[in-house]
Amino acid sequence: MDRITLHGMKFYSHSGLHSFERDVGQLFEIDVDCYLDLEQASLSDHLVDTINYPELFGLVQSVMENSSYNLMERLVGEIARRILSELPVERVTVRCRKPRVPVKGFIDYAEVEVTRSP
């Protein structure tokens, strides 16, 4: 199966379990892997036979900037659901990284990854 990836999308969001995360907001980084058959696009060279990257980016942006969830699991689940319902993909993997995690220690980031298919 073929894959289209948008890697390292960055959005400011008000998601998080704690009130200070929701009030102030924070940066999240999203990766999306869309799996679909790209043979026709490789032959036709027409956008209609593939996924429009700006449309995919806008879909993710809409969820990130217009939603607020307690958990990253819910956030990536919603992104995956929207992609599957609005774009011609057979499977999608969504990764979300949160660089500022409220733990008593030092970590680079927390990450949640989900893979879904219709």
C-alpha positions as CSV (number, residue, x, y, z in Angstrom):
1,M,0.0,0.0,0.0
2,D,1.2,3.5,-0.8
3,R,1.6,6.3,1.7
4,I,1.4,10.1,1.8
5,T,2.9,11.7,4.9
6,L,2.6,15.2,6.3
7,H,5.3,15.4,9.0
8,G,6.0,18.0,11.7
9,M,2.8,20.1,11.4
10,K,2.8,22.5,14.4
11,F,-0.3,23.9,16.0
12,Y,-1.1,25.9,19.1
13,S,-4.0,24.2,21.0
14,H,-5.8,24.5,24.3
15,S,-6.0,20.7,24.9
16,G,-4.7,19.2,28.1
17,L,-5.9,17.6,31.3
18,H,-4.9,20.5,33.6
19,S,-6.6,23.9,33.6
20,F,-3.3,25.8,33.1
21,E,-2.8,23.8,29.8
22,R,-6.3,24.7,28.6
23,D,-6.1,28.3,29.7
24,V,-2.7,29.2,28.3
25,G,-2.5,26.6,25.5
26,Q,0.6,25.0,24.1
27,L,2.4,23.8,21.0
28,F,1.6,20.4,19.6
29,E,3.3,18.6,16.7
30,I,1.3,16.3,14.4
31,D,2.4,13.7,11.8
32,V,-0.2,12.0,9.6
33,D,0.4,9.0,7.4
34,C,-2.3,8.3,4.9
35,Y,-2.3,4.9,3.1
36,L,-4.0,4.6,-0.2
37,D,-3.5,3.3,-3.7
38,L,-1.5,5.9,-5.6
39,E,-1.0,4.0,-8.9
40,Q,-3.6,6.0,-10.8
41,A,-2.0,9.3,-9.6
42,S,1.4,8.1,-10.6
43,L,0.1,7.5,-14.2
44,S,-2.3,10.4,-14.6
45,D,-0.4,13.2,-12.9
46,H,-3.8,14.6,-11.8
47,L,-4.7,15.9,-8.3
48,V,-8.1,14.2,-8.4
49,D,-6.3,10.9,-8.2
50,T,-4.5,11.6,-4.9
51,I,-4.9,13.6,-1.7
52,N,-4.7,17.4,-1.8
53,Y,-2.0,18.3,0.8
54,P,-3.4,21.7,1.7
55,E,-6.8,20.0,2.3
56,L,-5.3,17.4,4.6
57,F,-3.4,20.1,6.5
58,G,-6.5,22.2,6.8
59,L,-8.5,19.3,8.2
60,V,-5.8,18.7,10.9
61,Q,-5.6,22.4,11.6
62,S,-9.3,22.6,12.0
63,V,-9.4,19.9,14.7
64,M,-6.3,21.3,16.5
65,E,-7.4,25.0,16.5
66,N,-11.2,24.5,17.1
67,S,-11.2,21.7,19.6
68,S,-10.2,21.2,23.2
69,Y,-9.7,17.8,24.7
70,N,-8.4,16.4,28.0
71,L,-6.3,13.7,26.4
72,M,-4.0,13.5,23.4
73,E,-5.6,10.1,22.7
74,R,-8.9,11.8,22.1
75,L,-7.3,14.5,20.0
76,V,-5.5,12.0,17.6
77,G,-8.6,9.8,17.5
78,E,-10.7,12.7,16.3
79,I,-8.1,13.7,13.6
80,A,-8.1,10.0,12.4
81,R,-11.9,9.9,12.3
82,R,-12.1,13.1,10.3
83,I,-9.5,12.0,7.8
84,L,-11.2,8.6,7.3
85,S,-14.6,10.3,6.8
86,E,-13.5,13.1,4.5
87,L,-10.6,11.8,2.4
88,P,-10.2,8.7,0.2
89,V,-7.8,6.8,2.5
90,E,-7.7,3.1,3.3
91,R,-5.8,3.5,6.6
92,V,-4.4,6.4,8.6
93,T,-1.8,6.8,11.3
94,V,-1.8,10.0,13.4
95,R,1.0,10.9,15.8
96,C,0.8,13.8,18.3
97,R,3.8,15.1,20.2
98,K,3.5,17.4,23.2
99,P,6.8,19.0,24.1
100,R,5.8,20.5,27.4
101,V,4.5,17.7,29.6
102,P,3.7,18.5,33.3
103,V,6.0,15.9,34.9
104,K,8.5,16.3,37.7
105,G,11.5,15.7,35.5
106,F,12.9,16.2,32.1
107,I,11.6,14.6,28.9
108,D,11.7,15.6,25.3
109,Y,8.0,15.0,24.7
110,A,5.1,12.7,25.2
111,E,3.7,11.1,22.0
112,V,0.5,9.3,21.2
113,E,0.1,7.3,17.9
114,V,-3.1,5.7,16.6
115,T,-3.8,3.7,13.4
116,R,-7.3,3.4,12.1
117,S,-9.1,2.1,9.1
118,P,-12.8,2.3,8.1
